[in-house]
Amino acid sequence: SKKIVGVFYKANEYAALNPNFVGCVEGALGIRDWLESQGHQYIVTDDKEGPNSELEKHIPDLHVLITTPFHPAYVTAERIQKAKNLQLLLTAGIGSDHIDLPAAAAAGLTVAEVTGSNVVSVAEDELMRILILVRNFLPGYHQAISGEWNVAAIAHRAYDLEG
């Protein structure tokens, strides 16, 4: 039996709006039932900062820490030193800049990422950002909300992606 702690952001009322919204405290990555059916203890929190945080209370005896790039639990050398049972630091997504990698390596910890887990979302987000920039969306938006509309002021710096 392992003690697994997940650190995610709270979705509050938005969690109930989408059953596939699992990357939050309420969704708990959708793995609570399975982990507990395997005999593991699964604690999920958003409280990760400071010496009295919920995460800090579990550091001494947790085995696995799961976090996300969107609400990362910072794993410092000090936390690693306190975590006597820690075996795995898992990022539910991509990135490990929230982990002191030299300290994790020195402690013999496995640091893993769930690569590929959000590649479609990231690609869509980046395409949206490109379109916002090349189509000059923000200046046009600001014009529209202020009751103006000067197409030439927007269009002279807007570009197509094709080609």
N, C-alpha and C positions, 0 to 999 in steps of 0.2 A: 504494500500500500504506500502510495506516494502522496505528499502534500504538494498540490499544485496551486499557484497563485496567479491569477490573471489580472492585469491592470489595464482597464479600458475607460473610455469616457462615458459619462452618463448621457443617455438619450432622452430620459424623462418621458414626456408625453409622446414623443416621436417614435419611441420603441414599439408602441402598440399599433402604429399605423402601417407597419410592414413586417410580416413574420420573418422575412429574410434579412432583416437588419440585425446581423449577429455580431458586428464588430464593436459592440457597446456593452456596458455592464449588464443591462437587462438581457441581451442576447447571449452573452457569455460564450461567444464564438460557436454556439450551437452544439457544444460538446459536453455540457454538464451531465446530461442523463447517461451518456456513454461512459464518461470517466467514473462517475459514481457507481455505475453498474459493474465496473471493473474493480471496485473496492478503494478507489482513490478519493481523497478529500480535495474538493475544488472550491477555492475561495476566490471571489471576484470583487474587485473594488476599483474606485477611481481615486482613492485617497493615497497619494504616493509621495507627498512632500513633507519633509520635516521629521524630527525625532519621534513624534507621537502619532505619525500617520499609521493607517491600517497596514500598509505594506511593511513598514518598519517593524511592526509587531510580529510579523510572520517571517521575517528574514532569518532568524536563527534556526528555524526548523523546516523551512521549505525545501523541496527537492527540485522543483521546476518553476521557473518564472516565465510567464508569457506576457508580452506587451505588444503594442502596435506602434508604428511610426507616427500615428496621429495623436497619441496620448502616451508618450514613452515613459516608462519607469527608468530613471537614470540609475545605472548599475555602476557604482563607483568602486574603487579599490577597497574602501572602507566597508561598503556593503558586502562585497565578496568575502572579505576577511571574517565578517560576522556570520556568514551563511555556511555553517559547517556541513550541512547536508546537501547543499546545492550541487546539482549535476548538469542541468540544462538551462540555458538562457535562450528562449525562443521568441523571435519576432514574427508575429502574425502579419506578414507583409515583407517589405524589403528595406534593409538598412540596419546597421548595427552601431551607428555613431553615438547611441545613447549608452553604450557599454564600454567600459575601460577594457579594451581588448588585451593589452599586455597583462593586466592583472588577472583576467579570465584565463588566459593561456598559462600563466604561472600557477594558477590554482587547478589546472587540468580540466577546466570546464568545457563543455560543448556549447558553442554558440552557433545557433542555426537560424535561418530565415526561411519563410515559406515563399520561395521564389516562384514567380508565375501566378501567385494567388490573385493579383489585382492588375495584371497586365492590360486587360481590356479597359478597365476603368482609367488607368493611367494614360493609355493611348488616347482615349476619348477626351480626357481632360486636357491633354497637351494639344490635340487638334482644335479643341474649343479655344484655347488660349491663342493659338496661331490665328484662327479666324477673327477673334476679337481684335488682335493687333493689325492684321493686314486689311481688314474691312473697316478699320477706324471706328469701331463700335462705341468706345467710351465717350469720345467727343460728341458723337451723334446722340447718344443716350442723354448726356448732360444738356445738350440743346433741347431735346424733346421734353425733358422734365421741367425745364425752365420756360417752356412755352414758345420756343424758337424753332425754326427749321430752315437751315441754309444748306441745301444740298451741296453746293459748290465747295463750301468750307469743309465738308466731310469727304466728298468724292475725290477731290484733288490729291489726296494722300491715301486713297483706298486702292487695293490691288486684288487681283484674282490669284488664286492658288494654281490654277491650271497652267501647265507649262513650267 
